[in-house]
Amino acid sequence: MGDWLIELLDENKHERALFDCGEEDLNSYLQQKAARYAEKNISVTYVATREGDCGVIGFCAVAATSVERADLNDSFRRRAGRYKQVPAMIIGQLAVRRADTSQGVGWSLVAYALRLAESISRQIGVALVILDARDDKLIQYYERYGFRELTRVPRRMFISTREIRNILDARRRARPS
Ligand SMILES: CC(C)(COP(=O)(O)OP(=O)(O)OC[C@H]1O[C@@H](n2cnc3c(N)ncnc32)[C@H](O)[C@@H]1OP(=O)(O)O)[C@@H](O)C(=O)NCCC(=O)NCCS
């Protein structure tokens, strides 16, 4: 982890006006929609900031969703049982300020969302985390962390909360006590 922290977006605290990740739709999501959607319980945004500085260096937004069972590969389809829809969490937006890319901020936001999904899955049942890779190159970025593509939806990727739990458990075991 670098010198940033991740917390819930607070529109009275976090500086968003100067955020620029190079993609206008993501900039305006943070600047104009994120707080409004949180108020309406549509999605929740988490931001990365540096200690003592309220400027947002990165953010991700998450929401509840579901995935068609038929879009999963064979082994997941079997595990998902007989229901047509599988409960999931979507990482709907992910962006890092241009000046702060390539330092691991993007991945730590994804990792934060994965831990959140794993924790929530113990309370309400969340079988998968999904996201849409913005372009083909980003597919490799997410594959590095265990995401795979759904079968019928191009660039829509998933990882199961069971896999996340296994990864987290393995890390805990590997940590020196
Ligand atoms: C994609 C993004 C979130 C990555 O954030 P980040 O903090 O730079 O990511 P990390 O530091 O965790 O990882 C960096 C690595 O990700 C990969 N990566 C980053 N952007 C990438 C892209 N557009 N295509 C392919 N790989 C990419 C590279 O391997 C990079 O390593 P490098 O710096 O050695 O080349 C950030 O570049 C961004 O906000 N881009 C614009 C918005 C966007 O595309 N969002 C993704 C929506 S799916």
Ligand as a Chemical Component Dictionary entry (heavy atoms), coordinates in Angstrom:
data_LIG
# 
_chem_comp.id                   LIG 
_chem_comp.type                 NON-POLYMER 
_chem_comp.pdbx_formal_charge   0 
_chem_comp.three_letter_code    LIG 
# 
loop_
_chem_comp_atom.comp_id 
_chem_comp_atom.atom_id 
_chem_comp_atom.alt_atom_id 
_chem_comp_atom.type_symbol 
_chem_comp_atom.charge 
_chem_comp_atom.model_Cartn_x 
_chem_comp_atom.model_Cartn_y 
_chem_comp_atom.model_Cartn_z 
_chem_comp_atom.pdbx_ordinal 
LIG C1  C1  C 0 -6.845  2.225  -15.617 1  
LIG C2  C2  C 0 -6.453  3.018  -14.367 2  
LIG C3  C3  C 0 -7.607  3.014  -13.367 3  
LIG C4  C4  C 0 -5.241  2.326  -13.744 4  
LIG O1  O1  O 0 -4.890  3.026  -12.557 5  
LIG P1  P1  P 0 -3.399  2.993  -11.985 6  
LIG O2  O2  O 0 -3.418  3.570  -10.629 7  
LIG O3  O3  O 0 -2.451  3.572  -12.961 8  
LIG O4  O4  O 0 -3.175  1.412  -11.920 9  
LIG P2  P2  P 0 -2.058  0.616  -11.157 10 
LIG O5  O5  O 0 -0.981  1.557  -10.691 11 
LIG O6  O6  O 0 -2.725  -0.231 -10.154 12 
LIG O7  O7  O 0 -1.507  -0.306 -12.306 13 
LIG C5  C5  C 0 -0.754  0.262  -13.363 14 
LIG C6  C6  C 0 -0.682  -0.766 -14.465 15 
LIG O8  O8  O 0 -1.969  -0.958 -14.997 16 
LIG C7  C7  C 0 -1.889  -1.240 -16.390 17 
LIG N1  N1  N 0 -2.705  -0.243 -17.087 18 
LIG C8  C8  C 0 -3.053  0.981  -16.693 19 
LIG N2  N2  N 0 -3.830  1.585  -17.606 20 
LIG C9  C9  C 0 -3.974  0.701  -18.594 21 
LIG C10 C10 C 0 -4.657  0.712  -19.835 22 
LIG N3  N3  N 0 -5.380  1.761  -20.252 23 
LIG N4  N4  N 0 -4.590  -0.391 -20.602 24 
LIG C11 C11 C 0 -3.865  -1.473 -20.203 25 
LIG N5  N5  N 0 -3.202  -1.534 -19.048 26 
LIG C12 C12 C 0 -3.246  -0.470 -18.270 27 
LIG C13 C13 C 0 -0.433  -1.151 -16.774 28 
LIG O9  O9  O 0 0.103   -2.453 -16.734 29 
LIG C14 C14 C 0 0.147   -0.327 -15.642 30 
LIG O10 O10 O 0 1.485   -0.654 -15.398 31 
LIG P3  P3  P 0 2.650   0.353  -15.929 32 
LIG O11 O11 O 0 2.376   1.653  -15.265 33 
LIG O12 O12 O 0 3.880   -0.300 -15.457 34 
LIG O13 O13 O 0 2.470   0.419  -17.391 35 
LIG C15 C15 C 0 -6.048  4.492  -14.726 36 
LIG O14 O14 O 0 -5.023  4.473  -15.683 37 
LIG C16 C16 C 0 -7.206  5.319  -15.252 38 
LIG O15 O15 O 0 -7.902  5.971  -14.492 39 
LIG N6  N6  N 0 -7.406  5.346  -16.589 40 
LIG C17 C17 C 0 -8.452  6.159  -17.182 41 
LIG C18 C18 C 0 -9.831  5.641  -16.841 42 
LIG C19 C19 C 0 -9.997  4.152  -17.115 43 
LIG O16 O16 O 0 -9.631  3.646  -18.162 44 
LIG N7  N7  N 0 -10.567 3.435  -16.134 45 
LIG C20 C20 C 0 -10.728 2.001  -16.196 46 
LIG C21 C21 C 0 -12.153 1.670  -16.415 47 
LIG S1  S1  S 0 -12.352 -0.089 -16.696 48 
# 
loop_
_chem_comp_bond.comp_id 
_chem_comp_bond.atom_id_1 
_chem_comp_bond.atom_id_2 
_chem_comp_bond.value_order 
_chem_comp_bond.pdbx_ordinal 
LIG C1  C2  SING 1  
LIG C2  C3  SING 2  
LIG C2  C4  SING 3  
LIG C2  C15 SING 4  
LIG C4  O1  SING 5  
LIG O1  P1  SING 6  
LIG P1  O2  DOUB 7  
LIG P1  O3  SING 8  
LIG P1  O4  SING 9  
LIG O4  P2  SING 10 
LIG P2  O5  DOUB 11 
LIG P2  O6  SING 12 
LIG P2  O7  SING 13 
LIG O7  C5  SING 14 
LIG C5  C6  SING 15 
LIG C6  O8  SING 16 
LIG C6  C14 SING 17 
LIG O8  C7  SING 18 
LIG C7  N1  SING 19 
LIG C7  C13 SING 20 
LIG N1  C8  SING 21 
LIG N1  C12 SING 22 
LIG C8  N2  DOUB 23 
LIG N2  C9  SING 24 
LIG C9  C10 SING 25 
LIG C9  C12 DOUB 26 
LIG C10 N3  SING 27 
LIG C10 N4  DOUB 28 
LIG N4  C11 SING 29 
LIG C11 N5  DOUB 30 
LIG N5  C12 SING 31 
LIG C13 O9  SING 32 
LIG C13 C14 SING 33 
LIG C14 O10 SING 34 
LIG O10 P3  SING 35 
LIG P3  O11 DOUB 36 
LIG P3  O12 SING 37 
LIG P3  O13 SING 38 
LIG C15 O14 SING 39 
LIG C15 C16 SING 40 
LIG C16 O15 DOUB 41 
LIG C16 N6  SING 42 
LIG N6  C17 SING 43 
LIG C17 C18 SING 44 
LIG C18 C19 SING 45 
LIG C19 O16 DOUB 46 
LIG C19 N7  SING 47 
LIG N7  C20 SING 48 
LIG C20 C21 SING 49 
LIG C21 S1  SING 50 
# 
